[in-house]
Amino acid sequence: ITARLVDGTNGLERWSESFDRKLADVLAVQAEIATSVADSLLSSLLQDGGWRAQRPGGTGNAKAFDAYIKGQALYQASASTDGDRAALAAFDAALAADPGYAAAHAARARCLTSIANMDPDPAGTASRRAQALASARKAIALAPDMAEGHAALGFILMGQLDLAGARDPYQRSFELGLGNAPILASYAEFAANMGDFAPAADAAARARRLDPLNPGVFRSAGLVAFGARDYAAARAPLESALSLNPKAGVVHRLLGDMALAQGDPASARAHYAQEPSTASRLRGLAVADARLNGRAAGELHMQALIKAYGDAALFQQAEVLAQWGEGDKAMAALEQALALRDSGLVLARNDPLLDPLRERPAFQALLRRIGLTA
């Protein structure tokens, strides 16, 4: 393998090195190449020549690494609890092979949180959230300078509606992960949920530059613009996400919400019908079919949503009720969701489906109780 460092301003080669190695330990070879490239970059910036770059939180165990990347692929592609459970099993396998693998602890924490957020059993939710918190803190203890551990902690606290507590871990992940596209995308989503759209847009743009083939970063960029109600700017990155991964979760839900907000329920329904996430699909169809075919048609989807998720989907039920003109019932569902620490409430500030409630003093007070601006 030959690596070259080229000055982009003039095309001149600044550094090159050839690596002739046996692939008996592929991870060691990868680490050697990455370290050499990083060191060459640092030396060009007049850093101390004795400093050595090293990726924090990784593993030297090939079996653990293989399980970890399988888990990451499953988690990124998942649009259901079954997919998240498969990813969790892979992360557990990685940790069985290397208990000190900090990145796997961080990934396990995020995965447990995603499962907990849609668990209809309150006891199961509480147990998984506690496990997730322990895994995130373990990741940080093992690798304090690894961005993923701090991002996982922020993700967990955000999902538990501790938005004030989530801010510092997310900020720390941003500081440590300026060269990490998924970390920047995660930070961008948190900032957008909080209404901090300028830093969110900057982080999302940098993530796209760093990893222009990652559907997740395009989805995050679209979510930031969607939250800011700039639907024209949201459309292109969301469509790019689908072109890279036609099964990407949440994207059709966002496109459907945009069509609904722009007065096109038929297009909205077409998007909702393609949404891989069951909860998002059913809540969207409940709204769109009620507009197109009458309340009874929407009720069928609402009943399916309640049957599948029960109180774990109270936020989605509130969205539907708000769109049906049932404002008092929608507010009651949101209050119950808050009592259960429903993670969906982090979206309440920017959610267009809740617009019928937005001028209500009770809704504005609820946002403030969560830690969001009204």
SULLINLIN-V811379 format. One record per residue. N is the residue number from 0. SS is DSSP state (@ for helix, = for strand, . for the rest). PHI is phi as a letter, one per 30 degrees, with the letter a starting at -180 (none if undefined). Layout:
n=N ss=SS phi=PHI
n=N ss=SS phi=PHI
//
This chain:
n=0 ss=. phi=none
n=1 ss== phi=c
n=2 ss== phi=c
n=3 ss== phi=b
n=4 ss== phi=c
n=5 ss== phi=c
n=6 ss=. phi=d
n=7 ss=. phi=d
n=8 ss=. phi=d
n=9 ss=. phi=b
n=10 ss=. phi=i
n=11 ss=. phi=d
n=12 ss== phi=d
n=13 ss== phi=c
n=14 ss== phi=a
n=15 ss== phi=a
n=16 ss== phi=a
n=17 ss== phi=c
n=18 ss=. phi=b
n=19 ss=. phi=c
n=20 ss=. phi=b
n=21 ss=. phi=d
n=22 ss=@ phi=d
n=23 ss=@ phi=d
n=24 ss=@ phi=b
n=25 ss=@ phi=d
n=26 ss=@ phi=d
n=27 ss=@ phi=d
n=28 ss=@ phi=d
n=29 ss=@ phi=d
n=30 ss=@ phi=d
n=31 ss=@ phi=d
n=32 ss=@ phi=d
n=33 ss=@ phi=d
n=34 ss=@ phi=d
n=35 ss=@ phi=d
n=36 ss=@ phi=d
n=37 ss=@ phi=d
n=38 ss=@ phi=d
n=39 ss=@ phi=d
n=40 ss=@ phi=d
n=41 ss=@ phi=d
n=42 ss=@ phi=d
n=43 ss=@ phi=d
n=44 ss=. phi=c
n=45 ss=. phi=i
n=46 ss=. phi=d
n=47 ss=. phi=e
n=48 ss=. phi=d
n=49 ss=. phi=d
n=50 ss=. phi=d
n=51 ss=. phi=c
n=52 ss=. phi=d
n=53 ss=. phi=b
n=54 ss=. phi=d
n=55 ss=. phi=d
n=56 ss=. phi=i
n=57 ss=. phi=d
n=58 ss=. phi=b
n=59 ss=. phi=c
n=60 ss=. phi=c
n=61 ss=@ phi=d
n=62 ss=@ phi=d
n=63 ss=@ phi=d
n=64 ss=@ phi=d
n=65 ss=@ phi=d
n=66 ss=@ phi=d
n=67 ss=@ phi=d
n=68 ss=@ phi=d
n=69 ss=@ phi=d
n=70 ss=@ phi=d
n=71 ss=@ phi=d
n=72 ss=@ phi=d
n=73 ss=@ phi=d
n=74 ss=@ phi=d
n=75 ss=@ phi=d
n=76 ss=@ phi=d
n=77 ss=. phi=d
n=78 ss=. phi=b
n=79 ss=. phi=b
n=80 ss=@ phi=d
n=81 ss=@ phi=d
n=82 ss=@ phi=d
n=83 ss=@ phi=d
n=84 ss=@ phi=d
n=85 ss=@ phi=d
n=86 ss=@ phi=d
n=87 ss=@ phi=d
n=88 ss=@ phi=d
n=89 ss=@ phi=d
n=90 ss=@ phi=d
n=91 ss=@ phi=d
n=92 ss=@ phi=d
n=93 ss=@ phi=d
n=94 ss=@ phi=d
n=95 ss=@ phi=d
n=96 ss=@ phi=d
n=97 ss=. phi=b
n=98 ss=. phi=d
n=99 ss=. phi=c
n=100 ss=. phi=d
n=101 ss=@ phi=d
n=102 ss=@ phi=d
n=103 ss=@ phi=d
n=104 ss=@ phi=d
n=105 ss=@ phi=d
n=106 ss=@ phi=d
n=107 ss=@ phi=d
n=108 ss=@ phi=d
n=109 ss=@ phi=d
n=110 ss=@ phi=d
n=111 ss=@ phi=d
n=112 ss=@ phi=d
n=113 ss=@ phi=d
n=114 ss=@ phi=d
n=115 ss=@ phi=d
n=116 ss=@ phi=d
n=117 ss=. phi=c
n=118 ss=. phi=d
n=119 ss=. phi=d
n=120 ss=. phi=c
n=121 ss=@ phi=e
n=122 ss=@ phi=d
n=123 ss=@ phi=d
n=124 ss=@ phi=d
n=125 ss=@ phi=d
n=126 ss=@ phi=d
n=127 ss=@ phi=d
n=128 ss=@ phi=d
n=129 ss=@ phi=d
n=130 ss=@ phi=d
n=131 ss=@ phi=d
n=132 ss=@ phi=d
n=133 ss=@ phi=d
n=134 ss=@ phi=d
n=135 ss=@ phi=d
n=136 ss=@ phi=d
n=137 ss=@ phi=d
n=138 ss=@ phi=e
n=139 ss=@ phi=d
n=140 ss=@ phi=d
n=141 ss=@ phi=d
n=142 ss=. phi=b
n=143 ss=. phi=e
n=144 ss=. phi=c
n=145 ss=. phi=c
n=146 ss=@ phi=d
n=147 ss=@ phi=d
n=148 ss=@ phi=d
n=149 ss=@ phi=d
n=150 ss=@ phi=d
n=151 ss=@ phi=d
n=152 ss=@ phi=d
n=153 ss=@ phi=d
n=154 ss=@ phi=d
n=155 ss=@ phi=d
n=156 ss=@ phi=d
n=157 ss=@ phi=d
n=158 ss=@ phi=d
n=159 ss=. phi=c
n=160 ss=. phi=i
n=161 ss=. phi=c
n=162 ss=@ phi=d
n=163 ss=@ phi=d
n=164 ss=@ phi=d
n=165 ss=@ phi=d
n=166 ss=@ phi=d
n=167 ss=@ phi=d
n=168 ss=@ phi=d
n=169 ss=@ phi=d
n=170 ss=@ phi=d
n=171 ss=@ phi=d
n=172 ss=@ phi=d
n=173 ss=@ phi=d
n=174 ss=@ phi=d
n=175 ss=@ phi=d
n=176 ss=. phi=c
n=177 ss=. phi=d
n=178 ss=. phi=c
n=179 ss=. phi=c
n=180 ss=@ phi=d
n=181 ss=@ phi=d
n=182 ss=@ phi=d
n=183 ss=@ phi=d
n=184 ss=@ phi=d
n=185 ss=@ phi=d
n=186 ss=@ phi=d
n=187 ss=@ phi=d
n=188 ss=@ phi=d
n=189 ss=@ phi=d
n=190 ss=@ phi=d
n=191 ss=@ phi=d
n=192 ss=@ phi=e
n=193 ss=. phi=d
n=194 ss=. phi=j
n=195 ss=. phi=c
n=196 ss=@ phi=d
n=197 ss=@ phi=d
n=198 ss=@ phi=d
n=199 ss=@ phi=d
n=200 ss=@ phi=d
n=201 ss=@ phi=d
n=202 ss=@ phi=d
n=203 ss=@ phi=d
n=204 ss=@ phi=d
n=205 ss=@ phi=d
n=206 ss=@ phi=d
n=207 ss=@ phi=d
n=208 ss=@ phi=d
n=209 ss=@ phi=d
n=210 ss=. phi=b
n=211 ss=. phi=d
n=212 ss=. phi=c
n=213 ss=. phi=c
n=214 ss=@ phi=d
n=215 ss=@ phi=d
n=216 ss=@ phi=d
n=217 ss=@ phi=d
n=218 ss=@ phi=d
n=219 ss=@ phi=d
n=220 ss=@ phi=d
n=221 ss=@ phi=d
n=222 ss=@ phi=d
n=223 ss=@ phi=d
n=224 ss=@ phi=d
n=225 ss=@ phi=d
n=226 ss=@ phi=d
n=227 ss=. phi=d
n=228 ss=. phi=i
n=229 ss=. phi=c
n=230 ss=@ phi=d
n=231 ss=@ phi=d
n=232 ss=@ phi=d
n=233 ss=@ phi=d
n=234 ss=@ phi=d
n=235 ss=@ phi=d
n=236 ss=@ phi=d
n=237 ss=@ phi=d
n=238 ss=@ phi=d
n=239 ss=@ phi=d
n=240 ss=@ phi=e
n=241 ss=@ phi=d
n=242 ss=@ phi=d
n=243 ss=@ phi=d
n=244 ss=. phi=b
n=245 ss=. phi=d
n=246 ss=. phi=c
n=247 ss=. phi=d
n=248 ss=. phi=d
n=249 ss=. phi=i
n=250 ss=@ phi=d
n=251 ss=@ phi=d
n=252 ss=@ phi=d
n=253 ss=@ phi=d
n=254 ss=@ phi=d
n=255 ss=@ phi=d
n=256 ss=@ phi=d
n=257 ss=@ phi=d
n=258 ss=@ phi=d
n=259 ss=@ phi=d
n=260 ss=@ phi=d
n=261 ss=. phi=c
n=262 ss=. phi=i
n=263 ss=. phi=b
n=264 ss=@ phi=d
n=265 ss=@ phi=d
n=266 ss=@ phi=d
n=267 ss=@ phi=e
n=268 ss=@ phi=d
n=269 ss=@ phi=d
n=270 ss=@ phi=d
n=271 ss=@ phi=e
n=272 ss=@ phi=d
n=273 ss=@ phi=c
n=274 ss=. phi=d
n=275 ss=. phi=d
n=276 ss=. phi=d
n=277 ss=@ phi=d
n=278 ss=@ phi=d
n=279 ss=@ phi=d
n=280 ss=@ phi=d
n=281 ss=@ phi=d
n=282 ss=@ phi=d
n=283 ss=@ phi=d
n=284 ss=@ phi=d
n=285 ss=@ phi=d
n=286 ss=@ phi=d
n=287 ss=@ phi=d
n=288 ss=@ phi=d
n=289 ss=@ phi=d
n=290 ss=@ phi=d
n=291 ss=@ phi=d
n=292 ss=@ phi=b
n=293 ss=. phi=j
n=294 ss=@ phi=e
n=295 ss=@ phi=d
n=296 ss=@ phi=d
n=297 ss=@ phi=d
n=298 ss=@ phi=e
n=299 ss=@ phi=e
n=300 ss=@ phi=d
n=301 ss=@ phi=d
n=302 ss=@ phi=d
n=303 ss=@ phi=d
n=304 ss=@ phi=d
n=305 ss=@ phi=d
n=306 ss=@ phi=d
n=307 ss=@ phi=d
n=308 ss=@ phi=b
n=309 ss=@ phi=h
n=310 ss=@ phi=d
n=311 ss=@ phi=d
n=312 ss=@ phi=c
n=313 ss=@ phi=d
n=314 ss=@ phi=d
n=315 ss=@ phi=d
n=316 ss=@ phi=d
n=317 ss=@ phi=d
n=318 ss=@ phi=e
n=319 ss=@ phi=d
n=320 ss=@ phi=d
n=321 ss=@ phi=d
n=322 ss=@ phi=d
n=323 ss=. phi=d
n=324 ss=. phi=i
n=325 ss=. phi=c
n=326 ss=@ phi=d
n=327 ss=@ phi=d
n=328 ss=@ phi=d
n=329 ss=@ phi=d
n=330 ss=@ phi=d
n=331 ss=@ phi=d
n=332 ss=@ phi=d
n=333 ss=@ phi=d
n=334 ss=@ phi=d
n=335 ss=@ phi=d
n=336 ss=@ phi=d
n=337 ss=@ phi=d
n=338 ss=@ phi=d
n=339 ss=. phi=c
n=340 ss=. phi=h
n=341 ss=. phi=d
n=342 ss=@ phi=d
n=343 ss=@ phi=d
n=344 ss=@ phi=d
n=345 ss=@ phi=d
n=346 ss=@ phi=c
n=347 ss=. phi=d
n=348 ss=. phi=d
n=349 ss=. phi=c
n=350 ss=. phi=d
n=351 ss=@ phi=d
n=352 ss=@ phi=d
n=353 ss=@ phi=c
n=354 ss=@ phi=e
n=355 ss=@ phi=d
n=356 ss=@ phi=c
n=357 ss=. phi=d
n=358 ss=. phi=d
n=359 ss=. phi=d
n=360 ss=@ phi=e
n=361 ss=@ phi=d
n=362 ss=@ phi=d
n=363 ss=@ phi=d
n=364 ss=@ phi=d
n=365 ss=@ phi=d
n=366 ss=@ phi=e
n=367 ss=@ phi=d
n=368 ss=@ phi=d
n=369 ss=@ phi=d
n=370 ss=. phi=j
n=371 ss=. phi=c
n=372 ss=. phi=d
n=373 ss=. phi=d
//
